[in-house]
Amino acid sequence: MVDAWTSLKNKFGRQVDLKYIFPGLFSDQDTGLANSGTSGGADQKKPITANGHKDATNDLDQVKKWWTETPTANIGLACAASGIVVVDPDTYKPTFAWDQFRVEKGIDVIKTLTQRSARGGWHYIFAAQADTKYPGSLAVEVDVKHKGYIMLAPSKFEGKVYAWHNDDDIADAPDWIKAKAPVRNVATIAPQVDELTIADVSGPMFVEQARIDKALDAIPAAELDYGDWVKVGMGLCHETMGEESGLALWDQWSRQDPRYKGGDDLAKRWAKFTVGSDNPVTMRSIFEMAKARKPDYLLPDWAAGWVYNKALMEFHQLATGHSIKPGAFNAKFTRMPECYAAERTASMLVLRHMRTVANTMFWPCDDRIIGHRGLDYVNVFQRHDVTPVAPMTLDAELAVQTILEHAYSLVADPAEAELLLTFLAYVYQNPGKRVRWAIVLFGIQGNGKSFWVELMKRLMGHNAGEVAGTTVSQRFTGWAVNKLFIAIEEIRVPSDSKSSICSPANFRTRACVRCL
């Protein structure tokens, strides 16, 4: 993406001067305009320009300026300004009706410039016909992009890359793009049965208010572009058959957005929505938007905070850090009213909507879910805090003085005693920070060396451990797993025999482990 203009020239040839492009968010962790205020989970298909895709231009100087400032930005193409219309079937979604649409319209081979989207769908790029109004979609999960924009190869999204599928010329838009297909969808495919059960999905769903509220709560209005904001309004209008209750829902939800212009503006837009059109935007679109942003938004309240560990095949509670097998999960929750109503076990009821993780990871921070190399992991680190005494009582001050006196009596050199105290304090106060050296205390038996081990175990709880000296000479280092502090007791050389020498070689290779 360093030379966006060259990339376009290679694909559009002489027509490149007619194409209007703009920079979009990118996947990499670089700094710069495109990454400002975003994280790895941000919508990387958003424009980064002030006015979105409306700032798209074919001014070569402006294009060079954008990509000089942000060389890793994605490439966005404004469709209408560029004179193109794009058919965008999301063939990676199980409910897509693209194949069905092609059969009904007799569409065999499509010869035009085509690219593969990052998620595995397709972009069929056609030259738009002048003064032609195109529908927003042709069938379920088959969108038509004309008023909006698309990303162009080699843009990135969710760690994957857009790629050109062919080098065909851009064909004129065929008549079937203007046609509105019967909005139908394959609902179920019975095993070993040739017939497809077709469900009509063009009517209202008549879902309960609580489910609508959950979906709207999962969609942050402030993060949507204008097109998606309107889509939410259209879906609510369709579901409520244009009644004022739907407008009130749209208005209440829109007030979260700093761009909110008032109820009159919404009412004017609402009045333009058509109820009963052949190919409407329905609540299903709103549910898809909610699921894309918050996959577990439909979970019952009693399942909130649970995730499913695919590697261990366990349910994990984020708040408490404990895991249980599906059988135990069912025993705990299957008696809930939602399970009785659906006639399903708890695990079957929630797995469809529950967030899944690849496995567990120990990472000293308060985040419960850790993203690593494109996968999500449960963070099994649990902080063990000790409440400070405030204000300090006389007994507390005497206790502190006793500990300090023990340090100075155990270690004769005051500087080394301070080093011991500083080391222990740093490890406790900075969980996760690597200390690449250790303190070794040696002396006669019973002089109080183990006191410091017990003190750290009280302070750090399950994050501190203690092992025997013979353990660290073994091949495996499982004793250091999920620990922030390790104390090794009784390191000694009982004889000159090589086999009896306690060697902490394995221990020393683990730079992230602390020892005493």
C-alpha positions as CSV (number, residue, x, y, z in Angstrom):
1,M,0.0,0.0,0.0
2,V,3.0,2.3,-0.2
3,D,2.1,3.3,-3.8
4,A,-1.7,3.3,-3.9
5,W,-1.8,5.1,-7.3
6,T,0.4,2.6,-9.0
7,S,-1.8,-0.3,-7.6
8,L,-4.8,1.4,-9.2
9,K,-3.1,2.0,-12.5
10,N,-2.1,-1.6,-12.8
11,K,-5.8,-2.6,-12.4
12,F,-7.8,0.2,-14.0
13,G,-5.4,1.2,-16.8
14,R,-6.2,4.5,-18.4
15,Q,-9.4,4.8,-16.4
16,V,-7.5,5.4,-13.3
17,D,-7.8,9.2,-13.6
18,L,-11.6,8.7,-13.2
19,K,-11.3,6.8,-9.9
20,Y,-11.8,8.6,-6.6
21,I,-9.8,7.0,-3.7
22,F,-9.2,7.8,-0.1
23,P,-7.1,6.3,2.8
24,G,-8.7,3.9,5.3
25,L,-7.7,2.3,8.6
26,F,-5.1,-0.4,8.4
27,S,-4.3,-3.6,10.2
28,D,-0.7,-3.0,11.3
29,Q,0.3,-1.6,14.7
30,D,2.1,1.4,13.1
31,T,1.7,4.9,14.4
32,G,0.3,7.7,12.2
33,L,-3.0,9.2,11.2
34,A,-4.7,5.9,10.3
35,N,-4.0,4.3,13.6
36,S,-4.9,7.4,15.7
37,G,-7.3,6.4,18.5
38,T,-7.7,2.9,17.3
39,S,-6.6,-0.5,18.4
40,G,-6.2,-3.9,16.8
41,G,-9.9,-4.5,17.2
42,A,-11.0,-1.3,15.5
43,D,-13.0,-1.3,12.2
44,Q,-10.2,-1.2,9.8
45,K,-12.5,-0.5,6.8
46,K,-13.4,3.0,8.0
47,P,-12.1,6.1,6.1
48,I,-9.6,8.1,8.1
49,T,-10.5,11.3,6.3
50,A,-12.6,14.0,8.1
51,N,-15.7,13.5,5.9
52,G,-15.3,9.8,5.2
53,H,-15.5,8.6,1.7
54,K,-16.8,11.9,0.6
55,D,-13.2,13.2,0.7
56,A,-12.2,10.7,-2.0
57,T,-10.3,12.4,-4.9
58,N,-8.5,11.7,-8.1
59,D,-6.1,14.5,-7.4
60,L,-2.7,12.8,-7.7
61,D,-1.0,15.4,-5.4
62,Q,-3.5,14.8,-2.6
63,V,-3.2,11.0,-3.0
64,K,0.6,11.2,-2.7
65,K,0.2,13.4,0.3
66,W,-2.1,11.0,2.1
67,W,0.1,8.0,1.5
68,T,3.2,9.8,2.3
69,E,1.8,10.6,5.7
70,T,0.3,7.2,6.2
71,P,2.0,4.7,3.9
72,T,0.3,1.6,5.3
73,A,-3.3,3.0,5.0
74,N,-5.8,0.8,3.2
75,I,-7.1,1.9,-0.2
76,G,-10.8,3.0,-0.3
77,L,-12.7,3.5,-3.5
78,A,-15.8,5.8,-3.6
79,C,-18.1,3.9,-6.0
80,A,-20.5,6.5,-7.3
81,A,-17.8,9.2,-7.8
82,S,-15.7,6.6,-9.7
83,G,-18.6,5.6,-11.9
84,I,-18.8,2.0,-10.8
85,V,-21.3,-0.2,-9.1
86,V,-20.2,-3.3,-7.1
87,V,-22.1,-6.5,-6.4
88,D,-20.9,-7.8,-3.0
89,P,-22.0,-11.3,-2.1
90,D,-20.9,-12.3,1.4
91,T,-20.5,-16.0,0.4
92,Y,-18.7,-16.8,3.7
93,K,-22.0,-16.3,5.6
94,P,-24.2,-19.4,6.0
95,T,-27.4,-17.5,5.1
96,F,-26.2,-16.0,1.8
97,A,-28.5,-16.5,-1.2
98,W,-26.1,-15.6,-4.0
99,D,-26.2,-19.0,-5.7
100,Q,-30.0,-19.0,-5.5
101,F,-30.2,-15.6,-7.1
102,R,-27.9,-16.6,-10.0
103,V,-30.0,-19.6,-10.7
104,E,-33.2,-17.6,-10.7
105,K,-31.7,-14.9,-13.0
106,G,-29.9,-17.4,-15.3
107,I,-26.5,-15.9,-14.5
108,D,-23.7,-18.3,-15.4
109,V,-20.2,-16.8,-15.9
110,I,-19.6,-13.2,-14.8
111,K,-16.9,-11.5,-16.9
112,T,-15.7,-8.3,-15.2
113,L,-13.0,-7.1,-12.9
114,T,-13.3,-9.1,-9.7
115,Q,-11.6,-9.1,-6.3
116,R,-11.7,-11.4,-3.3
117,S,-12.6,-9.6,0.0
118,A,-10.5,-10.2,3.1
119,R,-13.3,-12.3,4.7
120,G,-13.7,-14.5,1.6
121,G,-16.6,-12.8,-0.2
122,W,-16.5,-11.3,-3.7
123,H,-16.5,-7.8,-5.3
124,Y,-17.8,-7.9,-8.9
125,I,-17.0,-4.4,-10.3
126,F,-19.1,-3.0,-13.1
127,A,-19.3,0.4,-14.9
128,A,-22.5,2.1,-13.6
129,Q,-25.1,3.3,-16.0
130,A,-25.8,7.0,-16.0
131,D,-29.0,8.1,-14.3
132,T,-29.7,4.6,-12.9
133,K,-30.8,4.0,-9.4
134,Y,-29.4,0.8,-7.9
135,P,-30.9,-1.2,-5.0
136,G,-29.0,-1.6,-1.8
137,S,-29.1,-5.4,-2.1
138,L,-30.2,-8.2,-4.5
139,A,-30.8,-11.0,-2.1
140,V,-29.9,-12.1,1.4
141,E,-26.2,-11.2,2.1
142,V,-25.8,-9.9,-1.5
143,D,-25.3,-6.2,-1.3
144,V,-24.9,-3.6,-4.0
145,K,-22.4,-0.9,-3.4
146,H,-22.9,2.3,-5.4
147,K,-23.6,5.2,-3.0
148,G,-20.9,3.9,-0.6
149,Y,-17.4,2.6,-1.0
150,I,-15.2,-0.6,-1.0
151,M,-11.7,-1.4,0.0
152,L,-9.3,-2.3,-2.8
153,A,-6.4,-4.8,-2.9
154,P,-4.0,-5.1,-1.2
155,S,-5.9,-3.6,1.7
156,K,-6.0,-5.6,5.0
157,F,-8.9,-6.4,7.3
158,E,-8.9,-8.6,10.4
159,G,-5.4,-9.8,9.5
160,K,-6.3,-10.9,6.0
161,V,-5.7,-9.3,2.6
162,Y,-8.0,-8.2,-0.2
163,A,-6.7,-9.8,-3.5
164,W,-7.5,-9.4,-7.2
165,H,-9.2,-12.5,-8.7
166,N,-8.7,-11.6,-12.3
167,D,-7.5,-9.0,-14.8
168,D,-10.7,-8.6,-16.7
169,D,-11.9,-5.3,-18.0
170,I,-14.6,-3.5,-16.2
171,A,-17.9,-4.6,-17.9
172,D,-21.0,-2.5,-18.1
173,A,-23.5,-3.1,-15.3
174,P,-26.0,-5.8,-16.5
175,D,-29.7,-5.4,-16.2
176,W,-30.0,-8.0,-13.4
177,I,-28.3,-5.6,-11.0
178,K,-31.3,-3.3,-11.2
179,A,-33.7,-6.2,-10.6
180,K,-35.0,-7.0,-7.2
181,A,-34.9,-10.7,-6.4
182,P,-37.4,-12.4,-4.2
183,V,-35.9,-12.1,-0.7
184,R,-35.6,-15.7,0.2
185,N,-33.1,-17.6,2.1
186,V,-32.1,-21.2,2.7
187,A,-33.2,-21.8,6.3
188,T,-32.4,-25.5,6.7
189,I,-30.9,-28.3,4.7
190,A,-32.1,-31.7,6.0
191,P,-29.4,-34.4,6.0
192,Q,-29.5,-36.7,3.0
193,V,-32.5,-34.8,1.5
194,D,-32.4,-33.1,-1.9
195,E,-35.1,-30.5,-1.2
196,L,-34.2,-27.1,0.4
197,T,-36.5,-25.6,3.0
198,I,-37.1,-22.0,1.9
199,A,-38.1,-19.3,4.5
200,D,-39.5,-15.9,3.7
201,V,-37.4,-13.4,5.5
202,S,-38.9,-10.2,4.1
203,G,-41.5,-9.6,6.8
204,P,-41.2,-8.3,10.3
205,M,-39.8,-10.7,12.9
206,F,-42.1,-9.6,15.7
207,V,-39.3,-10.1,18.2
208,E,-39.7,-9.1,21.8
209,Q,-38.7,-5.7,22.9
210,A,-35.9,-7.0,25.2
211,R,-34.1,-8.6,22.2
212,I,-34.3,-5.3,20.2
213,D,-32.9,-3.4,23.2
214,K,-30.0,-5.8,23.5
215,A,-29.2,-5.5,19.9
216,L,-29.2,-1.7,20.0
217,D,-27.1,-1.7,23.1
218,A,-24.5,-3.7,21.3
219,I,-24.2,-1.2,18.4
220,P,-22.5,2.0,19.3
221,A,-24.2,4.7,17.3
222,A,-21.1,7.0,17.5
223,E,-19.0,4.4,15.6
224,L,-21.3,4.0,12.6
225,D,-21.0,5.7,9.3
226,Y,-24.1,7.4,7.8
227,G,-25.1,4.4,5.7
228,D,-25.2,2.0,8.7
229,W,-27.0,4.6,10.8
230,V,-29.7,4.8,8.3
231,K,-29.8,1.0,8.0
232,V,-30.6,0.8,11.7
233,G,-33.5,3.3,11.2
234,M,-34.8,1.4,8.3
235,G,-34.7,-1.9,10.2
236,L,-36.6,-0.4,13.1
237,C,-39.2,1.1,10.7
238,H,-39.7,-2.2,9.0
239,E,-40.1,-4.1,12.3
240,T,-42.6,-1.7,13.8
241,M,-44.4,-1.1,10.5
242,G,-43.6,2.6,10.6
243,E,-45.1,3.2,14.0
244,E,-44.0,6.0,16.3
245,S,-42.6,3.4,18.7
246,G,-40.0,2.5,16.2
247,L,-39.0,6.2,15.6
248,A,-38.8,6.6,19.4
249,L,-36.3,3.7,19.6
250,W,-34.2,5.1,16.8
251,D,-34.2,8.5,18.4
252,Q,-33.2,7.3,21.8
253,W,-30.4,5.1,20.4
254,S,-29.2,8.0,18.1
255,R,-28.7,10.3,21.0
256,Q,-25.5,8.4,22.0
257,D,-23.9,9.9,18.9
258,P,-22.2,13.4,19.1
259,R,-23.5,14.0,15.6
260,Y,-27.1,13.8,16.7
261,K,-29.0,16.7,15.1
262,G,-32.3,16.4,17.0
263,G,-35.6,14.6,16.7
264,D,-36.9,16.7,13.8
265,D,-34.0,15.5,11.6
266,L,-34.8,11.9,12.4
267,A,-38.5,12.4,11.8
268,K,-37.8,13.7,8.3
269,R,-35.6,10.8,7.5
270,W,-38.1,8.4,9.0
271,A,-40.9,9.7,6.8
272,K,-38.9,8.8,3.7
273,F,-38.6,5.1,4.7
274,T,-40.9,2.8,2.7
275,V,-42.8,0.1,4.6
276,G,-43.6,-3.0,2.6
277,S,-41.0,-2.7,-0.1
278,D,-40.0,-5.7,-2.1
279,N,-36.5,-5.9,-0.7
280,P,-36.5,-4.2,2.7
281,V,-33.8,-3.7,5.4
282,T,-35.2,-5.7,8.3
283,M,-34.3,-6.4,12.0
284,R,-32.1,-9.2,10.7
285,S,-29.6,-6.5,9.5
286,I,-29.6,-4.9,12.9
287,F,-29.0,-8.3,14.6
288,E,-26.1,-9.0,12.2
289,M,-24.5,-5.6,13.0
290,A,-24.9,-6.3,16.8
291,K,-23.4,-9.7,16.5
292,A,-20.4,-8.4,14.5
293,R,-19.6,-5.9,17.3
294,K,-20.6,-8.0,20.3
295,P,-20.9,-11.7,19.5
296,D,-22.4,-12.6,22.9
297,Y,-25.0,-9.9,23.1
298,L,-27.8,-12.4,23.1
299,L,-26.6,-14.4,26.0
300,P,-29.0,-14.7,29.0
301,D,-27.9,-12.7,32.1
302,W,-26.9,-15.8,33.9
303,A,-24.4,-16.7,31.1
304,A,-22.8,-13.2,31.1
305,G,-19.1,-13.4,31.8
306,W,-18.6,-16.9,30.5
307,V,-16.5,-17.9,27.5
308,Y,-15.9,-21.3,25.9
309,N,-12.3,-22.6,25.8
310,K,-12.1,-24.6,22.5
311,A,-8.8,-26.3,23.3
312,L,-9.8,-27.6,26.8
313,M,-13.6,-27.9,25.9
314,E,-14.5,-26.0,29.0
315,F,-16.6,-23.1,30.1
316,H,-14.5,-20.4,31.8
317,Q,-15.9,-17.7,34.1
318,L,-13.9,-14.5,33.5
319,A,-14.7,-12.9,36.9
320,T,-13.7,-15.8,39.1
321,G,-11.2,-17.5,36.9
322,H,-12.5,-21.0,37.3
323,S,-13.5,-23.4,34.5
324,I,-16.0,-26.3,34.4
325,K,-16.8,-29.0,31.9
326,P,-20.0,-28.9,29.8
327,G,-21.7,-31.4,32.0
328,A,-21.1,-29.3,35.1
329,F,-22.3,-26.2,33.2
330,N,-25.5,-28.0,32.3
331,A,-26.0,-29.1,35.9
332,K,-25.6,-25.6,37.0
333,F,-27.8,-23.7,34.5
334,T,-30.1,-26.1,32.6
335,R,-32.9,-25.4,35.2
336,M,-33.0,-21.8,34.1
337,P,-36.3,-20.6,32.5
338,E,-34.7,-19.9,29.1
339,C,-33.5,-23.5,28.9
340,Y,-37.0,-24.9,29.8
341,A,-38.6,-22.6,27.2
342,A,-36.2,-23.6,24.5
343,E,-36.2,-27.3,25.6
344,R,-32.4,-27.3,25.4
345,T,-29.5,-27.8,27.7
346,A,-27.7,-24.7,28.9
347,S,-24.6,-25.5,26.8
348,M,-26.6,-26.0,23.6
349,L,-28.6,-22.8,24.3
350,V,-25.6,-20.5,24.8
351,L,-22.8,-21.8,22.6
352,R,-24.2,-20.3,19.5
353,H,-23.9,-16.8,21.0
354,M,-21.0,-17.2,23.5
355,R,-17.6,-15.9,22.8
356,T,-14.9,-18.6,22.2
357,V,-11.2,-18.5,23.0
358,A,-8.4,-20.6,21.7
359,N,-6.9,-21.5,25.1
360,T,-5.5,-20.0,28.3
361,M,-2.6,-17.6,28.8
362,F,-0.9,-16.2,31.9
363,W,-0.3,-12.5,31.4
364,P,0.0,-10.2,34.5
365,C,-2.6,-7.5,33.7
366,D,-6.2,-6.9,34.4
367,D,-7.5,-7.7,30.9
368,R,-9.5,-11.0,31.0
369,I,-9.2,-11.7,27.2
370,I,-5.8,-11.4,25.5
371,G,-5.3,-11.2,21.8
372,H,-2.2,-12.9,20.5
373,R,-1.3,-13.6,16.9
374,G,-4.9,-13.3,15.7
375,L,-6.4,-15.5,18.4
376,D,-8.1,-14.8,21.7
377,Y,-7.0,-16.3,25.0
378,V,-8.4,-16.3,28.5
379,N,-6.0,-14.6,30.9
380,V,-5.7,-16.9,33.9
381,F,-3.8,-14.3,35.9
382,Q,-5.7,-13.4,39.1
383,R,-4.4,-10.5,41.1
384,H,-3.8,-11.1,44.8
385,D,-4.0,-7.8,46.6
386,V,-3.3,-7.0,50.2
387,T,-5.2,-4.0,51.6
388,P,-2.7,-1.5,53.1
389,V,-3.2,-0.5,56.7
390,A,-4.3,3.1,56.9
391,P,-3.8,4.9,59.1
392,M,-0.7,3.1,60.5
393,T,-1.3,1.9,64.0
394,L,1.4,1.5,66.7
395,D,1.2,-2.3,66.3
396,A,1.6,-2.0,62.6
397,E,4.6,0.3,62.9
398,L,6.2,-2.1,65.4
399,A,5.6,-5.0,62.9
400,V,7.3,-3.1,60.1
401,Q,10.2,-2.2,62.4
402,T,10.6,-5.9,63.3
403,I,10.8,-6.9,59.7
404,L,13.4,-4.2,58.9
405,E,15.5,-5.2,61.9
406,H,15.3,-8.9,60.7
407,A,16.6,-7.8,57.3
408,Y,19.6,-5.9,58.8
409,S,20.4,-8.7,61.2
410,L,20.3,-11.4,58.5
411,V,22.4,-9.4,56.0
412,A,25.2,-7.7,57.8
413,D,26.0,-5.2,55.1
414,P,23.3,-2.4,55.2
415,A,23.6,-1.8,51.4
416,E,22.9,-5.5,50.7
417,A,20.0,-5.5,53.2
418,E,18.5,-2.5,51.3
419,L,19.0,-4.4,48.0
420,L,17.1,-7.4,49.4
421,L,14.2,-5.2,50.5
422,T,14.2,-3.2,47.2
423,F,14.2,-6.4,45.2
424,L,11.2,-7.9,47.0
425,A,9.3,-4.6,46.9
426,Y,9.8,-4.2,43.2
427,V,8.7,-7.8,42.4
428,Y,5.5,-7.3,44.4
429,Q,4.7,-3.8,43.1
430,N,5.4,-4.5,39.4
431,P,3.8,-7.8,38.5
432,G,4.9,-8.9,35.1
433,K,8.0,-6.8,34.9
434,R,11.0,-9.0,34.1
435,V,13.9,-9.0,36.6
436,R,16.8,-10.7,35.0
437,W,18.8,-11.4,38.2
438,A,18.1,-13.1,41.5
439,I,19.1,-12.8,45.1
440,V,20.8,-15.8,46.8
441,L,20.7,-15.9,50.6
442,F,23.0,-18.4,52.4
443,G,23.7,-19.0,56.0
444,I,23.3,-21.4,58.8
445,Q,20.1,-23.3,59.2
446,G,17.4,-21.6,61.2
447,N,18.6,-18.0,60.9
448,G,15.3,-16.8,59.2
449,K,16.0,-17.0,55.5
450,S,12.6,-18.7,54.8
451,F,10.8,-15.9,56.5
452,W,11.1,-13.8,53.3
453,V,9.6,-16.7,51.3
454,E,6.6,-16.9,53.6
455,L,6.2,-13.1,53.5
456,M,6.1,-13.0,49.7
457,K,3.6,-15.9,49.6
458,R,1.3,-14.0,51.9
459,L,1.6,-10.9,49.8
460,M,1.3,-12.6,46.4
461,G,-0.9,-15.6,47.2
462,H,-1.2,-18.1,44.4
463,N,1.1,-16.1,42.2
464,A,4.1,-17.0,44.4
465,G,5.6,-20.5,44.8
466,E,8.3,-22.5,46.5
467,V,10.2,-25.5,45.1
468,A,13.0,-27.7,46.5
469,G,16.5,-27.3,45.2
470,T,16.4,-30.8,43.6
471,T,13.4,-29.8,41.5
472,V,15.2,-27.2,39.4
473,S,17.8,-29.7,38.3
474,Q,15.1,-31.7,36.5
475,R,14.4,-31.4,32.8
476,F,10.9,-29.8,33.0
477,T,10.0,-26.4,34.4
478,G,6.3,-26.8,35.1
479,W,7.0,-25.5,38.6
480,A,7.3,-22.0,37.2
481,V,4.0,-22.0,35.2
482,N,1.6,-19.2,36.2
483,K,3.9,-17.8,38.9
484,L,5.4,-14.4,39.4
485,F,7.7,-15.3,42.2
486,I,9.6,-18.5,42.9
487,A,11.7,-19.3,45.9
488,I,14.2,-22.2,45.7
489,E,14.9,-23.8,49.1
490,E,18.0,-25.7,50.1
491,I,20.4,-25.3,47.1
492,R,23.4,-27.2,48.3
493,V,26.2,-29.4,47.0
494,P,26.3,-32.4,49.3
495,S,29.4,-34.0,47.7
496,D,31.8,-33.7,44.8
497,S,29.8,-36.2,42.8
498,K,28.6,-34.6,39.5
499,S,25.3,-36.5,39.7
500,S,24.5,-35.1,43.1
501,I,25.3,-31.5,42.4
502,C,22.0,-29.5,42.4
503,S,22.3,-27.4,39.2
504,P,19.7,-24.7,38.6
505,A,20.5,-24.6,34.9
506,N,16.9,-25.0,33.7
507,F,15.8,-22.4,36.1
508,R,18.3,-19.8,34.9
509,T,17.2,-20.1,31.3
510,R,13.7,-18.8,32.3
511,A,14.5,-15.1,32.3
512,C,10.9,-14.1,33.3
513,V,11.0,-16.1,36.6
514,R,12.0,-14.5,39.9
515,C,13.8,-16.4,42.5
516,L,15.0,-15.9,46.0
